[in-house]
Amino acid sequence: MLRWLQGRYRVSREVLSEFRPVLTRFGHGDNAITPMVVDAYRYPDIYDIESEGPKKSTSKVRGYSAAVGKVPPSQGEADPPVAASVAASVAGSSARPIETVHYGARDLFTVEEVPPPARELPFMNLSFRSRLGDQDNLKGAGLYGIFFDAEKSPAPGLIYVGLFHNGKTGSGTPFGGNILRTRWEKHIATCSMRGSNVGISSRTARSLLALQDSHPLRAMGAPSVADVIVRDRGCNAGENRVFFARDNWAILGQAEGDRLLSRFSFSYVRLTSGLAHDDDDDIRRVVGRAEERLKRAFAPICNFETRVGHHRSGIAVGEFVEAARTALC
């Protein structure tokens, strides 16, 4: 298709700059702006790509598998492990001021029981709302990890790595916004699969319907609820998050609000300012590259790129924080 179109169109520098994070996410070169990449750019949440725009759709692409001792290759090269080489991601940069904060989910959210979206889905009966306001340590720009199970010994394990930099390229300062409202409020709803406003893709619905058991989550794939569930409902759960919740349903399925929240915690490693030579979008690129390195190294179970069944387990808070600080500095 691209050969046929050669000479008929030209991708401008501005367009390429906008699409490059998505191309990099899927391991593509600059000449691979395909319909799937366009879809990922338009509907980023289902691909775990930060944006302020609407979300929808899905893809069959899976990117990262867990690796022992090395990181999967991208664009023909293998990156070194996260802590081994800062130069690869922030070459020429001197240290930036970094702050790390930790929160239990009970400190972040209030939970209200609400009517589920359909009688076949009684477990989708919780509404999560931010408890905290616009305080400095919830602003961009940085990397965050979500951990489960906070009550488990010896420590909770990493299930998701994400970034926050207050909007996309060209949208002003990355040191603003509110990560709690923009990202974490949606994550707690989807990782638990208890949020009343969760939607899924048609692909995920088919995967659930194909399960050969009577698990409650299978009801989300039923044709009778497709009009309600298979669409954008405020936050979207990809296949990985649905199957994470399924594997932990004995804990998540029946837990009341505070009890459910007690299982999750969040760590945020954030830059507190840039350097004189870093403009806003340079900072965004630094954060984006750092996120890629951590996701490749840790293969968290709830990230879209991690192949189902190939995730890593047992990544503790300290290991995540050290890797994040190294990648950002």
Protein Blocks (a to p, Z undefined) as FASTA:
>chain_A
ZZmmgojaccdfklmmmmmmmmmmnopafklccfklmmmmmmmmlnopacfbdcedjdfb
dfbdcdehiacdeehiacddfklomklmmghiacdddddddddfklmpccdddddfbfkl
mmlmcccddfbdcdfklcccddddddddfkbcfbdcdfbdcddeeiaehiajfbgcjfkl
mmmmmmmmmmnopafkbccdfklmmmmmmpccfbfklmmmpmklmmmmnccehiacdfkl
mmmmmmmmmmmmmpcfklmmmmpccdddddfbdcfklcfklmmmmmmmmmmmmmmmnopa
klmklcghiacehiafklmmmmmmmmmZZ
